[in-house]
Amino acid sequence: MRQICFCFFLLSACFLDLGLCQDQIRLKNGEVIQGTAVKFDETSMTLTFRFSKGTLGYSQTDLAEVILSERPGVAEGRKALAAGQWDQVVEKWKTAVDELMGVDSPWVLECAGGLGQAYLAQGKVADAESLYGKMKKFYSSGPAGLRADVGLAEATAGKDTDGLLKKLQLLEGQLQEGLRPVRADREALAEYYFARGKAYEKKEEWKKALEDYLRVSALYPEPPSLGQRAEQRAQALRQSRKDLVTD
């Protein structure tokens, strides 16, 4: 009996490795389908989904919930982002973002935001602006929409730090802070304060920059790669400016 259970475990693991039955969609009519999400189409706003009966496209308006398993390379991309290895971030995350951005999934949004940051760090401003523009189209409102707006503000501001801060200030009213913000709001807050911290750092307003980085690392450390980067930037500021203190 033990051998049978072990064989079943191995078969299940193999199916997951092959990308079978790793994702789940729930339709608004209540039907739940297990399979593999293949691609979200920007033009038709449909998700192509492969399952036991074949491959079908499901309109965004028919989807009540989509649960996606992380794709290979996502974890490696997090480490690369935290380490500032931008080429690796693009290599590990671009395919997943190209295929699945449009699905309301935490790790897809994390990869989309991180990929945009990698493009900006590489000086590929047009690529970053294009990515955040698509992100805004897919997620027009709510926390995901705010994350797209923050990315667009960074991409379109260029070297105009004062202009970036003004754009970010206009978005401040969309922030949903509270005692226990939901995950999507926490991640939007993290990207907002991290972007603002970088802007303050460029203006050599060290105290404000440190406060924003600490806010991300202490209060909004999700997505994980962004929380780690905020903590690293805070530590670097403290090491370079020994007299720097926060209120």
C-alpha positions in Angstrom: 0.0 0.0 0.0 2.9 2.3 0.9 4.4 1.7 -2.6 1.2 2.5 -4.3 0.9 5.8 -2.5 4.5 6.7 -3.3 3.9 5.9 -7.0 0.8 8.1 -7.0 2.8 10.9 -5.4 5.4 10.6 -8.1 2.8 10.6 -10.9 1.1 13.7 -9.4 4.5 15.5 -9.3 5.2 14.6 -12.9 1.8 16.0 -14.0 2.5 19.2 -12.2 6.0 19.5 -13.8 4.4 19.0 -17.2 2.1 21.9 -16.5 -1.1 19.7 -16.2 -3.8 20.5 -13.7 -1.7 23.2 -12.1 -4.2 26.1 -12.6 -7.9 26.5 -11.8 -10.6 28.8 -13.2 -14.1 29.3 -11.7 -16.7 30.6 -14.0 -19.5 32.9 -13.0 -22.0 30.1 -13.5 -20.2 28.2 -10.7 -18.3 25.7 -12.9 -14.7 25.0 -11.7 -12.2 23.7 -14.2 -8.7 22.4 -13.6 -6.0 22.7 -16.3 -3.3 25.1 -17.6 -3.7 28.8 -18.4 -1.9 29.3 -21.7 -2.3 33.0 -22.6 -4.4 36.1 -21.9 -5.2 37.9 -25.2 -5.0 41.7 -25.1 -7.4 42.2 -28.1 -10.3 39.9 -27.1 -9.6 40.0 -23.3 -9.9 36.2 -23.2 -7.9 33.6 -21.3 -7.0 30.5 -23.3 -7.2 27.5 -21.0 -6.1 23.9 -21.7 -7.8 21.1 -19.8 -8.9 17.5 -20.2 -11.6 18.2 -22.8 -9.4 20.4 -25.0 -8.4 24.1 -25.2 -10.9 26.9 -25.0 -10.9 30.7 -24.6 -12.9 32.2 -21.7 -13.9 35.8 -21.8 -12.8 37.9 -18.8 -16.4 38.7 -18.2 -17.2 35.0 -17.7 -14.4 34.4 -15.2 -15.2 34.7 -11.5 -11.7 33.6 -10.2 -8.4 32.4 -11.7 -5.8 30.7 -9.6 -2.4 30.3 -11.2 0.5 28.2 -10.0 3.8 30.0 -10.2 5.7 29.3 -13.4 9.3 28.0 -13.5 11.7 30.9 -13.1 9.5 33.1 -10.9 11.4 32.4 -7.7 14.7 32.9 -9.5 13.4 36.2 -10.8 12.7 37.4 -7.3 16.3 36.7 -6.2 17.6 38.4 -9.3 15.4 41.5 -8.7 16.5 41.8 -5.1 20.2 41.5 -6.3 19.7 44.1 -9.1 20.5 41.5 -11.8 18.2 43.1 -14.4 19.1 40.9 -17.3 18.1 37.9 -15.2 14.9 39.5 -14.2 13.9 40.0 -17.8 15.0 36.5 -18.8 13.0 34.8 -15.9 9.9 36.9 -16.0 9.2 38.3 -19.5 7.6 35.2 -20.9 5.2 34.8 -18.0 4.2 38.5 -18.2 3.8 38.4 -22.0 1.5 35.3 -21.7 -0.5 35.9 -18.5 -0.6 39.7 -17.7 -4.3 40.5 -17.6 -5.1 37.7 -15.1 -5.7 39.0 -11.6 -2.9 36.9 -9.9 -0.6 38.2 -7.2 2.6 36.7 -8.7 1.7 37.9 -12.3 1.3 41.4 -11.0 4.6 41.1 -9.1 6.4 40.0 -12.2 4.8 42.7 -14.3 5.9 45.4 -11.9 9.3 44.0 -11.4 9.9 43.6 -15.2 9.0 47.3 -15.6 11.5 48.2 -12.9 14.1 46.1 -14.7 13.5 47.9 -18.0 13.8 51.3 -16.3 17.1 50.2 -14.6 18.4 49.1 -18.1 17.4 52.4 -19.6 14.7 50.8 -21.7 12.2 53.5 -21.0 10.0 52.8 -24.1 9.7 49.1 -23.1 8.8 50.1 -19.5 6.2 52.6 -20.7 4.7 50.1 -23.1 4.5 47.4 -20.4 2.9 49.7 -17.8 0.5 51.0 -20.5 -0.7 47.4 -21.2 -0.9 46.8 -17.5 -3.2 49.9 -17.1 -5.4 48.6 -19.9 -5.7 45.2 -18.3 -6.2 46.5 -14.7 -7.9 49.9 -15.2 -8.8 50.4 -11.6 -8.2 49.2 -8.0 -4.8 48.4 -6.5 -3.5 46.8 -9.8 -4.5 50.0 -11.6 -2.6 52.1 -9.1 0.5 49.9 -9.5 0.3 50.6 -13.3 -0.1 54.3 -12.7 2.9 54.4 -10.4 5.0 52.6 -13.1 3.7 54.9 -15.8 4.7 57.9 -13.6 8.2 56.6 -13.3 8.5 55.7 -17.0 7.2 59.0 -18.3 9.0 61.3 -15.8 12.4 60.4 -17.1 15.0 62.4 -15.2 12.4 64.9 -14.0 12.4 64.0 -10.3 10.2 66.9 -9.3 7.8 65.9 -12.0 7.7 62.4 -10.8 6.9 63.5 -7.2 4.1 65.6 -8.5 2.6 62.7 -10.4 2.9 60.5 -7.4 1.3 63.1 -5.3 -1.7 63.1 -7.6 -2.1 59.3 -7.0 -1.9 59.6 -3.2 -5.6 59.9 -2.9 -6.0 56.4 -4.3 -4.0 54.8 -1.5 -6.0 52.5 0.7 -4.1 52.5 4.0 -5.6 51.1 7.1 -4.9 48.9 10.1 -5.2 45.7 8.0 -5.2 46.5 4.3 -5.8 43.5 2.0 -2.9 42.0 0.1 -3.6 43.8 -3.2 -3.7 47.2 -1.4 -0.5 46.4 0.5 1.3 45.6 -2.7 0.1 48.8 -4.3 1.2 50.8 -1.3 4.6 49.1 -1.4 5.2 50.1 -5.1 4.0 53.6 -4.4 6.3 54.2 -1.4 9.2 52.5 -3.0 8.9 54.7 -6.1 8.6 57.8 -3.9 11.6 56.7 -1.9 13.7 56.5 -5.0 12.6 59.9 -6.1 13.5 61.4 -2.7 16.8 59.7 -2.8 17.6 61.3 -6.2 16.8 64.7 -4.7 19.1 63.9 -1.8 16.2 64.2 0.7 17.7 61.3 2.6 15.4 61.3 5.6 12.2 61.1 3.5 13.8 58.4 1.3 14.7 56.3 4.4 11.2 56.7 5.9 9.6 55.5 2.7 12.0 52.5 2.4 11.4 51.6 6.0 7.6 51.9 5.5 7.8 49.3 2.7 10.1 46.9 4.5 8.2 47.1 7.8 4.6 47.6 6.8 4.2 46.5 3.2 7.0 43.9 2.5 5.0 42.3 -0.4 5.7 41.5 -3.1 8.8 39.8 -1.4 11.3 41.1 -4.0 10.3 44.7 -3.4 10.3 44.3 0.4 13.9 43.0 0.2 15.0 45.8 -2.1 13.5 48.4 0.2 15.3 46.9 3.2 18.6 46.9 1.3 18.2 50.6 0.2 17.4 51.5 3.8 20.5 49.8 5.1 22.6 51.4 2.4 21.4 54.8 3.3 22.1 54.3 7.0 25.6 53.0 6.3 26.4 55.9 4.0 24.9 58.5 6.3 25.6 57.6 9.9 23.8 60.6 11.3 20.6 59.8 9.5 17.7 59.2 11.9 13.9 59.0 11.5 11.1 60.3 13.7 
